[in-house]
Amino acid sequence: MLTLTTVEDYMVMATALILNHHVDVLTNRIIRGLFKFAAAITSILLSLGVFASPPPGILDETHAAVRAVMAVQGELTPALMHQPEILGTAISLDTDDNPELTVYADQEAENVGEVIRNLPREIRGIRVQVQLMDEIQAMGYTAKQTPPISLGTSGGWMYDLAHGYCCTGTLGSLVRIGSTQYILSACHVLEGDILLGGNNRIAQTGDPIIQPGLVDENCNRYLAQTVGTLVKSSSLTHSNVDCAIAS
């Protein structure tokens, strides 16, 4: 379970865990590329703005210190991603709450020690730190599970079907906001219907979230099970953060 308290927590949340169901058929190398792309645009505390107004003085992408790290990240990341030991980069906070650049490395890679030693510790006054982690892999869990379910599984909004077609996404992880636990997924997966369409529905707080997703049950919602209820946040209405939760 993740506790969302730091910039780094939100970066990992928004990149490693909100992989759309279509990623299940991609290779690990492409997943590393997705990680890099997502890290570049979601690694700051954008997700705070999804669920509540950010506190005064919060660092965001308009802050000079954050923009300085973003510039270094943009220069360094393309070359780093040519190394198989590197999984991605992110903007995080050091122990004094100053923005810094974090490089994520595969802790199981044979040459990871050498790669880490060759990384600069500072670039133009921007501190660079290394975080070891496992490589992100899409596992393709699509079968109906016996509760409590393991996350990283097929799932989605119960009513995400119309005219014989349906959609499925990924229930990414268990997270905690304050003292409450939630299922984390993407906004377009859990609450994508913001206008009336073929199903004559708009996603609302309290709507059932099911596992597995509709695609994996041949669009028959009655074959899936309810594992949570939507807590509508409308993240894509207010920002470019594709993030949603269910309780």
Order of alpha helices (4+ residues) and beta strands (2+ residues): beta-alpha-alpha-alpha-alpha-beta-beta-alpha-beta-beta-beta-beta-beta-beta-beta-beta-alpha-beta-beta-alpha-beta
